[in-house]
Amino acid sequence: MKKDYSRFTLRTSPTLLNKMQYISTYYGRTKNKEIEQLIKKHVKEFENIYGEIKLNE
């Protein structure tokens, strides 16, 4: 089953990207999935403080 994912280009330093690789490998994830988990955590924390983000999609 094909999922509908959006693409996003991230510009960052090689050092930060290498550290993200280290962390993602530690957790058994790809860099992409590790970044996705961090985004989900941030959104959840934001919504816990300010309420659910309602989108008109």
For each residue, the residues with C-beta under 8 A, 3 or more apart:
1:
2:
3:
4:
5:
6:
7:
8:
9:
10: 35
11:
12: 16 17
13: 16 17
14: 17 18
15: 18 19
16: 12 13 19 20
17: 12 13 14 20 21 31
18: 14 15 21 22
19: 15 16 22 23
20: 16 17 23 24 31 34 35
21: 17 18 24 25 31
22: 18 19 25 26
23: 19 20 26 27 34
24: 20 21 27 29 30 31 33 34
25: 21 22 28 29
26: 22 23
27: 23 24 34
28: 25
29: 24 25 33 34 37
30: 24 33 34
31: 17 20 21 24 34 35
32: 35 36
33: 24 29 30 36 37
34: 20 23 24 27 29 30 31 37 38
35: 10 20 31 32 38 39
36: 32 33 39 40
37: 29 33 34 40 41
38: 34 35 41 42
39: 35 36 42 43
40: 36 37 43 44
41: 37 38 44 45
42: 38 39 45 46
43: 39 40 46 47 53
44: 40 41 47 48
45: 41 42 48 49
46: 42 43 49 50 53
47: 43 44 50 51 52 53
48: 44 45
49: 45 46
50: 46 47
51: 47
52: 47
53: 43 46 47
54:
55:
56:
57:
